[in-house]
Amino acid sequence: MDCKYFGECGACRVYEGGYEAQLSKKLEINEERFAPFFSGDITVFKSPDEHYRARSEFKIWHDGDVIRYAMNHKEHKGVVFIDECPQVNHFISKLMPKLLEGIERKEMGYKLFGADFLSSSSGEIVVSLLYHRQLDNEWQKLAQELAGELGIYLIGRARKQKLVIGQDYITETLNIQNRAYKFNYIENSFTQPNPRVNEQMVSWAMENFADAQGDLLELYCGAGNFTIPFATIFDKVLATEISKSSINAAKENMLLNSVENIEFVRMSVEEFVGALDGVREFRRMKDIDIKAYNINSIFVDPPRSGMDEASCNFSARYEHILYISCNPETLVRDLEILSKTHDVVAMALFDQFPYTHHVEMGVKLIKRK
């Protein structure tokens, strides 16, 4: 990727030597980091070199009478004005200048401070415009005109206000192990930002569950990104997630893919463990016959904070553990607990965020006999 803002824009912090050099450095760091747990080769899954992000957020800066896109300066020296971003996919890239021109032409920029883009791989786009003012009927009329001209969906957000022009989601298609899966991605909710790496990540997880049998328990299931493909290789899947909007999206995505062997439960991991152990009864579990499940495998994809000790100890009950981590530092902490009972037999590095220090790690653990 060649970007004229390297060295200034804080979105990319590792770029010297190009893509292969930054990826090699990431691998070197994590081979050393995980050496106490795994001595084999870490499988590396690359990202496209540019135009890999399907989700992006930009500041809107008022530079005199002109509005411009801006990002934080790498050295915390205010902001950097940008007129292009080679990180974002081609559809967002082409839309960016047209959107600003339309906002200025229709005089919709008053108190506008941010623009969030969400795109599918086929070019369906939702843009959320963020304001420091309440939006009225006139804004809604202009937004409808602009959305029609640009062929996008628009959302206006202000304090305690959300106005939707068209719809607030896009439908993405992921190609995983020669099968197409459809997912509705809702704006302002978590989605994987790099769809090509996401496809590789889900495929790796499915391959590493190939020798597992019976049913699967999934913690932190989100909107079903892994859950729905997993349902094609397990008899049944029981999945938990604390976010109500994510659970609702997961259920819609299950229907979208004609999958029927998943039960979703809106509970925190702590609540779920307590329910399984009979510490406390929850109405949300009343229709689930946990005794009907034959669970030998567990999949976890926790937030950056990782899992707590109780959740690690709970996960260690199962023979097969697959752990996807967006924070290698908390993964090391959790592996110190999990490795007391399990062996790490495979590891992967997923380069979701090129030109940054961030990586996602995949770990497969098998219980020692």
N, C-alpha and C positions, 0 to 999 in steps of 0.2 A: 504494500500500500504506500502510495506517495501522497503525503498531505503537506500542504504549505504552512500548516499551523503547528507542525511538530516542534517541540521545544517551548511552545507558549500555551497551547490548549491543554488543560488538565485532564481531558478525557483519555489521552494516550500518554503513558509515562515511560514506556520501555520501547524504544524504536531503533536504537543504534545497531547497525549490522543487518537490519531488515527482519522479516518475519521468522526465518529459520533460526537466526541467532537468538531472538527473544524466546522462541520455543525451546531451544536447546538449554538455555539458562533456566527456564522453569523446570525442565526435566531434571537437570543437575541438582537444583535446590531440593526437589521433592524426593529424589533418590536418596539423598543424604538424610532428609527429614524422616523418612519411613524405613531406613535401614534396620532399626531395631526390631521391626515387625515383619519385614519382607525382603528376601535376598534375590528374588527373581527379577525379570525384566518388567518394567512398568509399560504397559501398552499405551501408546500416544495416539490420540485422535485429533487431527488438525482441523482448523477452521479455514473457510475461504480467506484469502489474503485481504480482501476488501469487500465492501457492500454486504456484510454479514449480519448486521443488526436489523431486526424487524420491529424493534421497539426503541424509541429514543425520546429524550426530553431536552428541550432547549429553553434557555431564558429568552425573553423578549425585552430588548433594551431600547429606550427612547433616546436616540441620538439627535438632539434638536427636534426637527420636524419629521425625522425619518425613524422608522422602527427597524431594528436589526436583530438577527439571531446572535446570542452570546453564550459563551461557556466560561467557567471559572479559569483563571490563569493558573498554570502549573505551579508557579512559585507564589501563589496567593497574592498576586499583584492586581487585584481587581478582576476585570473580565476581559475576554478576548472576543472581538467581533468576528463572526464567521459568515461567509456566504455560501459555504458548501461543507459537506462532511462525508468523506469516503468510507466511514464506518457503516452508514445506514444503507439499506438495500436500495436498489435502483428506483423503485417506485417512490419511496420517501424522498430520495435525492432529487428526482425530477419535480416533485410537488413543492419542495421547500420555497424556491423563489416565486412560484406562481401563487402560493398561499399568501406570502407577505404582500405581493403586489395587489392581490384581491382585497386583503384587509385594509390596505392604505386607500385603495380606490373607493371602497365602500365606507370609509371612515369608521371602521370597527375597532381601531387600535386604542381608544381612550381607556386608560387604566389596565391595559393588557400587559401581563408580566411573564407569561409562559405559554409554550406550545408543546404538547405531548403527542407523539405519533405512534400509531400501532398499525402494522401492515401484515397482510397475509403474503404468502409466496406467489399468489396470483394477482396481487395488486389491489385488493380490497383494503381500504384505509379508513380508520377513524382518527380524527384529530380533536384533541381536547384543548380548548383555549381557556386560559386561566386569567381571571380578572380580579382586581381590587375594587369592584363596584357591582351593584346589583344589575342584572340584565333585564331589559324590558321587551315589550312586544316589537319595538322597532328593531332591536338587535336580532330578535328571532326571525323577523322578515328578511333582514339583510343576510343572516346566516343561511337561511333556506336558499336564497338566490346564489350565494357563494358556493354552497355545497353542490347545488345542481350544476353550476358552471364547471367545477373542478371534478365532479364525479366521485365525491367522497361523502363520508358521514362526519358531521360536526357536533361537538358537544361544548356548550358554554358552562363553565364552572365559576361560581363565586361563593362567598360565604353562605352556607346552608342553601345552596341553589345549584341545580343541575338541569340544564335544558338540552334535550336530545333532538338533533335534527337527523331523522332517518332511523338509526339504531345505534346502540352503544357497544357493539361487538363486531368482530370480523370472524370469518370461518377459515381456519387454516387446515391444510391437508399435509400430513406427515407420511412419508413413505418409509416403512419399517419392515424389514425382512420380506420384501416383495408384496407388501400389502399396504393399502392406503387407509389411513385413519383420519377422521375429521374431528376437529375440536373448535368449539366456539370460545374465542378469547374475548373477555369483557374488559373494556377500558378501565384503567385505575385498579386493576387486580393483577396478581402476579402471573406472568407467563414467561417461559424460557425465551430469552432475547435472540438467541442464535439458532434458528430452526435446523440448519444443516448439522451442527454439532449435537443438537438435541436428538435428532434421528439416530446418530451414531451412539449416543448415550443410552437411549432406550434399547437399541439393538444389542449393545454389549450386555446390558442387564438381562435381557431375555436369553441370550446365549449362555450366560453364567447361571441361569436357573434351569438349564436344559436337563440336568440330572436330578432335579428336585421333583418330588411327587406329592400328590395330595392337594391340600389347600394352602393358600397364602394369606398371611396377615401383613397389611401395609400400614405404617404409621406416617403421618404428615402427607396425606395423599394429594392435597391441593385439588386441582380441577380434573384429576384423573389422567395426567400426562403419561405416567407409567402404568397406572391401574388398568386402564382399558386394554392396552396391548397384553399385559400380564394375564388378563382373563382368558386369552386364547390358548394359554399353555398350562393353566392350573384348572382343577375341577371347579373350585369356588374361590372367591377373593373377598376378604373382610377388610375394609379400609376405613381409617379414621382421619378426621381433620377437624380443627377447632373453628375454622372460618365458615360462617353460614353461607356467604356468597360463593365460596369455593365449593362447598358441598352441593349447593344448588346447581352450579355449573357442571360439576362432575356427573350429577344425575342426568342432566341434559346431554352431556357428551356420551354417556352410556347409551342413551336412546338413539343418538345420532349415528352410532356405530352398531346398532342392533345387538348389543351385548346384554345378557340377562343374568349372568352368574356372579354379580357383584352386589354386596350389601355395604352401603355407606353409612357411617355413624358420625354424627357431629359431636365429638368429644375431644377434650385434650388427652394427651398420652397418659398423664397422671390419673385422670378420671377413668380412662379405659382400663388401665392396669388395676385400679381399685375395683372396678366392676367385675373383671375376670376373676380376681382373687376373693370376691365376696365381701370386700371391706365395706362396700356401699352399693345400694341398688339405684339404678338410673332408669327413668321412664323411657329414655331414648334407646335402651337396650331390651325393652320388654318384648319386642317382636322378633328378637334374634335368638335363635337356639344355638348357643355357642358349643354345646355338646355334639351338634351335628357336624362340626368342622373337624377335619383331620389335618391340623396345622403342623408342618415340619419346617416351614420356611417363613422368614420375616424380611420385609424390605423397609428401609428407613431412608428418608430424604429430608433431614431436619433443617431448620433455619441456620444462619451463621453461628448462632450460639451453641449449636450441636445438641447433644442429648444430656440429660442430667444422669447422675449415678444410678438412680432407681430405674430409669428407662433402659440404661445399658444392661443392668442386671436382669431386667425383664427380658430383653432381647436375647440374652445369653441362654435362655431356656430352650431356644430352638436350634435345630441341627444346622440349618443353612441361614446365614445372615448376608444380606447384600446391603451395602451402605453407600449412598451417594452423598458426597459432602461438598458444599460450596465454600468451606473454610478449612484448609488443611491443618491449621493450628488446633482447632477444637477436635478435629478428627484424631490427631495424635493423642490428645487427652482421653478420648473415648476408647481408642484402641488399647490404651494401657489397662482398661477394665476388661474389654472384650477378649483380649489376647490371653487372659488367665484361663479361659475355658475353650477358646477357639484358635485355630491356625489361619493366618492370612494365606490364601492359596492363589489369589490373583489381584492385581491392581491395575488401574487405568487412570490416565490423565486426559481430561477433556478440556481443550483450549476454547472455552466459551467466550473469553474476553481477550482477544489478541491485543498486543501492545500495552497491556497492563500487567500488574503482578498477580492478578487473580487467576485461579484455575479451579476446576471442579475435579474431585477425585472419586474414583469408584473402587470399592474394596469388597472382595468376596471372602467370607470366613466360613470354615467348616468346624463343627464341634469335634474336639479330640475324643477318641474312643477311651 
